[in-house]
Amino acid sequence: MSNKVISVIIPVYNSAKTIGECLSSVLAQDYQNLEVLLVNDGSTDNLDEVIKPWQDKIKLFSQENKGAPSARNFGFRESKGEYVIFCDADIIMKPNFLSKMHDALVENPDAAYAYSSFKFGWKKFKSFPYSEERLKEMPFIHTTSLIRREWFPGFDEKFKKFQDWDLWLTIAEKGGSGIGLDEFLFTVKSGGTMSNWLPSFVYDLSFFHGLKVEKYREWEKIIKSKHKITAHSELDGGSLEIK
């Protein structure tokens, strides 16, 4: 197995209820050449008390509350790994998650990042094989994907929604592509704070009504304007295949 370091960057905002299970799953990975960076984004709960059992195994940083994109970018600047992955505080990884993602990049040296299917609570979100054309139509790749360090352009801190979609579109514009794994390798705990910051990967419009659909369309329009996408949207079918 490669000796390359994977930097696991975890932005945390009032996530004391979920961070313990998240950290346990990260530190139980069968790929052990990790550095784990936790960025406290101005939490007001008892986070410091909760993370004490892991404090000697992680690097802890704090900033005033600026939002998920800022916290992730902060963590990236402090990280050293050849690979980086952004893991929200409400995510639980399977023990072989990082090794599977790592191996996918080793086997596909031209890929900028690797991603997988996942569960959101009890729902299964089966991702699609990588396609730049599909990516222009809809978000289907979760933020928690393993990225080669040299391909990470930084999150656009102006965005409060669709940060993941913007990231993958930016990488595509620079010539990068992803490799998808048709396996459910992690779970997002429903009701978690961090995934509320970054909801685009769970958007199936059957979940939303009225103003929420309106806002969804507004966010979609902003992203497409930034990336000069004029093609017809197919988002009505949902961002991922849901089972």
Secondary structure, DSSP 8 states (H G I E B T S, - for coil): -----EEEEEEESS-HHHHHHHHHHHHT-S---EEEEEEEES--SSHHHHTGGGTTTSEEEEE-S--HHHHHHHHHHH---SEEEE--TTEEE-TTHHHHHHHHHHH-TT-SEEEEEEEETTEEEE-----HHHHHH---S-S--EEEGGG-----TT-SS-HHHHHHHHHHHTT--EEEEEEEEEEE-TT-HHHHHS-GGG--GGG--THHHHHHHHHHHHHHHHTT--S---GGG-SSEE-
